[in-house]
Amino acid sequence: MVRVKNRYLVVNILYPTSSPAAKASDAVPELLQFHAPTSDAFHTGQLVRLVREGITELFGDYGMGMANRTLKVTYWSPATSTAIIRCPREHYEMVWAALTFTTKLPRPIDTPVVFKVVRVSGTIRKAEEEVIRRSKGIIRKAKEVEKGRKDRLMEGVVQAVEKRGEPDAVLAQVDEAEESESDSD
């Protein structure tokens, strides 16, 4: 007997444009507006239908027949806008492509979104661990923003860009003595 092998896609639904009401009040950090909860009207059945329609549009009946075999949403959290989608191992790229080309949620909600596949896993356990790790990270970053701390990585990038704008500034310096010794070998 042959075992059917699956892949599990961990997907985040991101909201690139926030509502005008959210922009008016600065009470909600921008990070949380981007990682906003999804409407309760959107459920797993609609997500599966959205993926199936995307696969059919991109790959036709062949793609639908190949990817539909084990396509299922195994985990859905509207609070974190996170899903785990099970699909065939050989055709997980089709599901990924269908999610990537989806730009808005179906009719009742009709909100512009970005589906971001953050992990492809061979086991449901590792996919669940990734969901938990990412949720904790978002909560930690939101608390840091709330306290007024800035992201150290972003500060480093901003400083490097500002430094690069200065014509006399040196971003990296090579020791010429070491370079001349390696050339003579």
DOKOL-134490 format. One record per residue (C-alpha): residue number from 1; residue in three letters; y, z, x. Coordinates in steps of 0.25 Angstrom, whole numbers. Each point is the difference from the previous one (the first is absolute). Example, Ala and Ser with C-alpha at 12.3 -4.5 7.8 and 13.67 -1.06 7.14 Angstrom:
<sites>
<site drenvo="1" base="ALA" Y="-18" Z="31" X="49"/>
<site drenvo="2" base="SER" Y="14" Z="-2" X="6"/>
</sites>
This chain:
<sites>
<site drenvo="1" base="MET" Y="0" Z="0" X="0"/>
<site drenvo="2" base="VAL" Y="14" Z="-4" X="5"/>
<site drenvo="3" base="ARG" Y="11" Z="10" X="0"/>
<site drenvo="4" base="VAL" Y="13" Z="-5" X="-5"/>
<site drenvo="5" base="LYS" Y="11" Z="4" X="10"/>
<site drenvo="6" base="ASN" Y="14" Z="3" X="-5"/>
<site drenvo="7" base="ARG" Y="14" Z="2" X="6"/>
<site drenvo="8" base="TYR" Y="10" Z="10" X="-5"/>
<site drenvo="9" base="LEU" Y="15" Z="-4" X="0"/>
<site drenvo="10" base="VAL" Y="10" Z="12" X="0"/>
<site drenvo="11" base="VAL" Y="12" Z="-6" X="-7"/>
<site drenvo="12" base="ASN" Y="14" Z="6" X="-2"/>
<site drenvo="13" base="ILE" Y="9" Z="-6" X="-11"/>
<site drenvo="14" base="LEU" Y="15" Z="1" X="5"/>
<site drenvo="15" base="TYR" Y="12" Z="-2" X="-8"/>
<site drenvo="16" base="PRO" Y="11" Z="-7" X="9"/>
<site drenvo="17" base="THR" Y="11" Z="0" X="-11"/>
<site drenvo="18" base="SER" Y="2" Z="14" X="-6"/>
<site drenvo="19" base="SER" Y="6" Z="2" X="-14"/>
<site drenvo="20" base="PRO" Y="15" Z="0" X="-2"/>
<site drenvo="21" base="ALA" Y="-1" Z="15" X="-5"/>
<site drenvo="22" base="ALA" Y="-7" Z="4" X="13"/>
<site drenvo="23" base="LYS" Y="11" Z="-7" X="9"/>
<site drenvo="24" base="ALA" Y="10" Z="8" X="-8"/>
<site drenvo="25" base="SER" Y="-5" Z="13" X="4"/>
<site drenvo="26" base="ASP" Y="-3" Z="4" X="14"/>
<site drenvo="27" base="ALA" Y="-9" Z="11" X="-4"/>
<site drenvo="28" base="VAL" Y="-13" Z="-8" X="3"/>
<site drenvo="29" base="PRO" Y="-2" Z="-5" X="14"/>
<site drenvo="30" base="GLU" Y="-1" Z="-15" X="3"/>
<site drenvo="31" base="LEU" Y="-14" Z="2" X="6"/>
<site drenvo="32" base="LEU" Y="-5" Z="6" X="-14"/>
<site drenvo="33" base="GLN" Y="7" Z="-11" X="-7"/>
<site drenvo="34" base="PHE" Y="-7" Z="-11" X="8"/>
<site drenvo="35" base="HIS" Y="-13" Z="8" X="-2"/>
<site drenvo="36" base="ALA" Y="2" Z="3" X="-15"/>
<site drenvo="37" base="PRO" Y="-10" Z="3" X="-10"/>
<site drenvo="38" base="THR" Y="-6" Z="-11" X="-9"/>
<site drenvo="39" base="SER" Y="2" Z="0" X="-15"/>
<site drenvo="40" base="ASP" Y="-11" Z="6" X="-8"/>
<site drenvo="41" base="ALA" Y="-1" Z="-13" X="-8"/>
<site drenvo="42" base="PHE" Y="-6" Z="-7" X="13"/>
<site drenvo="43" base="HIS" Y="-15" Z="4" X="1"/>
<site drenvo="44" base="THR" Y="-12" Z="-5" X="8"/>
<site drenvo="45" base="GLY" Y="-4" Z="-11" X="-10"/>
<site drenvo="46" base="GLN" Y="14" Z="-6" X="2"/>
<site drenvo="47" base="LEU" Y="-2" Z="1" X="15"/>
<site drenvo="48" base="VAL" Y="-13" Z="-7" X="0"/>
<site drenvo="49" base="ARG" Y="5" Z="-11" X="-10"/>
<site drenvo="50" base="LEU" Y="12" Z="-2" X="10"/>
<site drenvo="51" base="VAL" Y="-9" Z="-2" X="12"/>
<site drenvo="52" base="ARG" Y="-10" Z="-9" X="-8"/>
<site drenvo="53" base="GLU" Y="12" Z="-9" X="-4"/>
<site drenvo="54" base="GLY" Y="5" Z="0" X="14"/>
<site drenvo="55" base="ILE" Y="-13" Z="-4" X="6"/>
<site drenvo="56" base="THR" Y="-2" Z="-11" X="-11"/>
<site drenvo="57" base="GLU" Y="14" Z="-5" X="3"/>
<site drenvo="58" base="LEU" Y="-1" Z="-1" X="15"/>
<site drenvo="59" base="PHE" Y="-15" Z="-4" X="1"/>
<site drenvo="60" base="GLY" Y="-4" Z="-5" X="-13"/>
<site drenvo="61" base="ASP" Y="-14" Z="2" X="-7"/>
<site drenvo="62" base="TYR" Y="-7" Z="0" X="14"/>
<site drenvo="63" base="GLY" Y="8" Z="12" X="4"/>
<site drenvo="64" base="MET" Y="-1" Z="7" X="-13"/>
<site drenvo="65" base="GLY" Y="-15" Z="-1" X="0"/>
<site drenvo="66" base="MET" Y="-2" Z="5" X="14"/>
<site drenvo="67" base="ALA" Y="10" Z="12" X="-1"/>
<site drenvo="68" base="ASN" Y="-3" Z="4" X="-14"/>
<site drenvo="69" base="ARG" Y="-14" Z="5" X="4"/>
<site drenvo="70" base="THR" Y="3" Z="14" X="3"/>
<site drenvo="71" base="LEU" Y="15" Z="1" X="-3"/>
<site drenvo="72" base="LYS" Y="4" Z="13" X="-5"/>
<site drenvo="73" base="VAL" Y="11" Z="11" X="1"/>
<site drenvo="74" base="THR" Y="-7" Z="12" X="5"/>
<site drenvo="75" base="TYR" Y="13" Z="9" X="1"/>
<site drenvo="76" base="TRP" Y="13" Z="-1" X="-7"/>
<site drenvo="77" base="SER" Y="12" Z="10" X="1"/>
<site drenvo="78" base="PRO" Y="12" Z="-4" X="-7"/>
<site drenvo="79" base="ALA" Y="7" Z="13" X="6"/>
<site drenvo="80" base="THR" Y="-1" Z="-6" X="14"/>
<site drenvo="81" base="SER" Y="-1" Z="-15" X="-4"/>
<site drenvo="82" base="THR" Y="-13" Z="-1" X="8"/>
<site drenvo="83" base="ALA" Y="-13" Z="-7" X="-3"/>
<site drenvo="84" base="ILE" Y="-13" Z="-2" X="7"/>
<site drenvo="85" base="ILE" Y="-6" Z="-13" X="-4"/>
<site drenvo="86" base="ARG" Y="-15" Z="-4" X="3"/>
<site drenvo="87" base="CYS" Y="-3" Z="-14" X="3"/>
<site drenvo="88" base="PRO" Y="-11" Z="-9" X="7"/>
<site drenvo="89" base="ARG" Y="0" Z="2" X="15"/>
<site drenvo="90" base="GLU" Y="0" Z="-16" X="2"/>
<site drenvo="91" base="HIS" Y="12" Z="-2" X="-9"/>
<site drenvo="92" base="TYR" Y="9" Z="12" X="1"/>
<site drenvo="93" base="GLU" Y="11" Z="-10" X="6"/>
<site drenvo="94" base="MET" Y="0" Z="-7" X="-14"/>
<site drenvo="95" base="VAL" Y="4" Z="13" X="-6"/>
<site drenvo="96" base="TRP" Y="10" Z="4" X="10"/>
<site drenvo="97" base="ALA" Y="6" Z="-14" X="-1"/>
<site drenvo="98" base="ALA" Y="1" Z="2" X="-15"/>
<site drenvo="99" base="LEU" Y="7" Z="13" X="1"/>
<site drenvo="100" base="THR" Y="9" Z="-5" X="11"/>
<site drenvo="101" base="PHE" Y="5" Z="-11" X="-9"/>
<site drenvo="102" base="THR" Y="2" Z="9" X="-12"/>
<site drenvo="103" base="THR" Y="15" Z="3" X="-2"/>
<site drenvo="104" base="LYS" Y="1" Z="7" X="-13"/>
<site drenvo="105" base="LEU" Y="-8" Z="9" X="-10"/>
<site drenvo="106" base="PRO" Y="-5" Z="-6" X="-13"/>
<site drenvo="107" base="ARG" Y="8" Z="-2" X="-12"/>
<site drenvo="108" base="PRO" Y="2" Z="13" X="-7"/>
<site drenvo="109" base="ILE" Y="5" Z="6" X="13"/>
<site drenvo="110" base="ASP" Y="6" Z="-12" X="7"/>
<site drenvo="111" base="THR" Y="5" Z="7" X="12"/>
<site drenvo="112" base="PRO" Y="1" Z="-7" X="14"/>
<site drenvo="113" base="VAL" Y="-10" Z="6" X="10"/>
<site drenvo="114" base="VAL" Y="-6" Z="-2" X="13"/>
<site drenvo="115" base="PHE" Y="-15" Z="2" X="2"/>
<site drenvo="116" base="LYS" Y="-2" Z="5" X="14"/>
<site drenvo="117" base="VAL" Y="-15" Z="1" X="5"/>
<site drenvo="118" base="VAL" Y="1" Z="11" X="10"/>
<site drenvo="119" base="ARG" Y="-15" Z="1" X="4"/>
<site drenvo="120" base="VAL" Y="-13" Z="-7" X="-2"/>
<site drenvo="121" base="SER" Y="-12" Z="9" X="1"/>
<site drenvo="122" base="GLY" Y="-15" Z="-2" X="0"/>
<site drenvo="123" base="THR" Y="-2" Z="13" X="-7"/>
<site drenvo="124" base="ILE" Y="6" Z="7" X="-12"/>
<site drenvo="125" base="ARG" Y="1" Z="13" X="8"/>
<site drenvo="126" base="LYS" Y="9" Z="-6" X="11"/>
<site drenvo="127" base="ALA" Y="9" Z="-6" X="-11"/>
<site drenvo="128" base="GLU" Y="2" Z="13" X="-7"/>
<site drenvo="129" base="GLU" Y="3" Z="7" X="13"/>
<site drenvo="130" base="GLU" Y="11" Z="-11" X="3"/>
<site drenvo="131" base="VAL" Y="6" Z="3" X="-14"/>
<site drenvo="132" base="ILE" Y="1" Z="15" X="2"/>
<site drenvo="133" base="ARG" Y="6" Z="-2" X="14"/>
<site drenvo="134" base="ARG" Y="10" Z="-10" X="-5"/>
<site drenvo="135" base="SER" Y="4" Z="9" X="-12"/>
<site drenvo="136" base="LYS" Y="2" Z="12" X="9"/>
<site drenvo="137" base="GLY" Y="9" Z="-9" X="9"/>
<site drenvo="138" base="ILE" Y="9" Z="-4" X="-11"/>
<site drenvo="139" base="ILE" Y="1" Z="14" X="-5"/>
<site drenvo="140" base="ARG" Y="4" Z="5" X="15"/>
<site drenvo="141" base="LYS" Y="10" Z="-11" X="2"/>
<site drenvo="142" base="ALA" Y="6" Z="3" X="-14"/>
<site drenvo="143" base="LYS" Y="2" Z="14" X="4"/>
<site drenvo="144" base="GLU" Y="6" Z="-3" X="13"/>
<site drenvo="145" base="VAL" Y="10" Z="-10" X="-7"/>
<site drenvo="146" base="GLU" Y="3" Z="11" X="-10"/>
<site drenvo="147" base="LYS" Y="3" Z="10" X="12"/>
<site drenvo="148" base="GLY" Y="9" Z="-10" X="6"/>
<site drenvo="149" base="ARG" Y="-9" Z="-3" X="12"/>
<site drenvo="150" base="LYS" Y="0" Z="-14" X="5"/>
<site drenvo="151" base="ASP" Y="-12" Z="-8" X="4"/>
<site drenvo="152" base="ARG" Y="-1" Z="0" X="15"/>
<site drenvo="153" base="LEU" Y="-7" Z="-14" X="1"/>
<site drenvo="154" base="MET" Y="12" Z="-6" X="-7"/>
<site drenvo="155" base="GLU" Y="10" Z="7" X="8"/>
<site drenvo="156" base="GLY" Y="-7" Z="-5" X="13"/>
<site drenvo="157" base="VAL" Y="1" Z="-14" X="-6"/>
<site drenvo="158" base="VAL" Y="14" Z="1" X="-4"/>
<site drenvo="159" base="GLN" Y="4" Z="5" X="14"/>
<site drenvo="160" base="ALA" Y="-8" Z="-11" X="7"/>
<site drenvo="161" base="VAL" Y="7" Z="-11" X="-9"/>
<site drenvo="162" base="GLU" Y="14" Z="7" X="3"/>
<site drenvo="163" base="LYS" Y="-3" Z="0" X="15"/>
<site drenvo="164" base="ARG" Y="-4" Z="-14" X="0"/>
<site drenvo="165" base="GLY" Y="13" Z="-4" X="-6"/>
<site drenvo="166" base="GLU" Y="7" Z="5" X="13"/>
<site drenvo="167" base="PRO" Y="1" Z="-11" X="10"/>
<site drenvo="168" base="ASP" Y="-1" Z="9" X="12"/>
<site drenvo="169" base="ALA" Y="-11" Z="9" X="-5"/>
<site drenvo="170" base="VAL" Y="-14" Z="-1" X="6"/>
<site drenvo="171" base="LEU" Y="-12" Z="2" X="-9"/>
<site drenvo="172" base="ALA" Y="-11" Z="0" X="11"/>
<site drenvo="173" base="GLN" Y="1" Z="-1" X="15"/>
<site drenvo="174" base="VAL" Y="-10" Z="-5" X="9"/>
<site drenvo="175" base="ASP" Y="-2" Z="6" X="14"/>
<site drenvo="176" base="GLU" Y="2" Z="-12" X="9"/>
<site drenvo="177" base="ALA" Y="-7" Z="7" X="12"/>
<site drenvo="178" base="GLU" Y="-13" Z="1" X="-8"/>
<site drenvo="179" base="GLU" Y="2" Z="-15" X="-5"/>
<site drenvo="180" base="SER" Y="2" Z="-5" X="14"/>
<site drenvo="181" base="GLU" Y="-12" Z="7" X="6"/>
<site drenvo="182" base="SER" Y="-9" Z="-6" X="-11"/>
<site drenvo="183" base="ASP" Y="6" Z="-14" X="3"/>
<site drenvo="184" base="SER" Y="-4" Z="1" X="14"/>
<site drenvo="185" base="ASP" Y="-15" Z="3" X="-2"/>
</sites>
